[in-house]
Amino acid sequence: PLLSSSLSSLFLIQQQHSNDAYTISFIALIYLTNFQTTRQYINHKYIWPHLVDNEKLILEKAREGLEKARVLIERSLEIEPNCSLHLVRAGIIYWELGGTYRTEKKYAYQHLIS
């Protein structure tokens, strides 16, 4: 999982490149990857028990990052709405968020099939 200092660095990069769709999309990908890695560690806690001492808190923090990824990827789609890279990343982020983002076609399915 990402450390607080790493997240602060991502925030600064995001501010400096607020109109660069590829940079914003890449930062969203970092948050997505962090969520997926954290979830994988928790699902395999018998292999890495020392990494998940407080698994609910760790997963909650990673999920907050996933929500940030959603906001960022939507921003990159505002800048470049037809970019297939942003569309696919949005679809994956929506899928990982679950719930309405996974079940309503205007979110995950639309972006993954586009």
Disulfide bonds with the S-S distance in Angstrom:
none
